[in-house]
């Protein structure tokens, strides 16, 4: 009987009607019957314990406009290559949930790794404890997604564009970090606040780009969200949220760089003082996002938008948060550079007469240094390619072949501003065409 039950549970997803408009998976989802976690089918399903294996594979072919193109669509191309086959992601995930005799979640454990031709890496490894007296709070600890923004947390399994935008990838490389998070999300059906979710976490700060925390400073990240709510009888829904990131990097150098002035009078000027050793150089972000959906006879129309601005500290040549503290040629601590930035993205999603075919249009920008633009980005003023603004226009089609397979054809038209930096005096050739299949189980 147990074998028959297990077989039935395995076959259940194969027999379910194909549909693409269910709730999307969010990397910080808690366990609730209304969330993607609560709706999963578990292979081992007893009264108090549930165990599930799942995963997906994303093989793809890409063509670049030029050999050696630098790209945020899966990484840079090799110097002598303008096309490639690659495994963009190969994920295997294990979920375990333990329930009380009353059917309330007590603990939740997740282990997920990513295996491709580039190696095997851990993506999630965390445990979550549920408070069941008020049924409002949960504590998460381990390696998991940082609760900053919408696109960062929208799993690549569900996301319609092949990749997150340049801003999301730069500020939150690999999305995850090691830390602890408190979640407020009422689970009682009678609660007046089921529409509200608040995440507040403390993290190392460097994310998975580094193997260990290289200073004692921890980053505080939070998001307060109104879950998608129906606006009328037609089923229109709106979700909105605000996010904040209060963090930084402890300077190990006596020199820190900041932008002085603006426009043609802007310079990166060093501040040299022994007191700078130990100073917290800022990583301070603020953001807001919204998702508006209109159901159609088949599928839906959806608009998404998110804006993030603030201060980012990194190095002279990149605005990505360093995974280890940067050093110079003599292996001494290198100076840190602080920039004011902003960025945003906008999605338009439309099913084309059927919930199997979806049009995806996307625009995003990332301006790593708001105080200079165009020819003002001048190397004689201390600026580098890290200060160049990029605008990306993307579009494509997603075809949901069946419950376990979808195909994506997508084109990224990437435009950089024309600067005074050699090699970036006009738009470089870095447009990318992506053709992808996604298999899931």
Beta strands, then each sheet from edge to edge (+ up, - down):
strand 1: 44-45
strand 2: 49-64
strand 3: 83-99
strand 4: 105-116
strand 5: 119-130
strand 6: 137-145
strand 7: 176-184
strand 8: 196-203
strand 9: 219-230
strand 10: 237-250
strand 11: 255-260
strand 12: 267-272
strand 13: 280-295
strand 14: 300-314
strand 15: 336-351
strand 16: 357-367
strand 17: 390-402
strand 18: 405-416
strand 19: 432-440
sheet 1: 1+ 2- 3+ 4- 5+ 6- 7+ 8- 9+ 10- 13+ 14- 15+ 11+ 12-
sheet 2: 1+ 2- 19+ 18- 17+ 16-
end
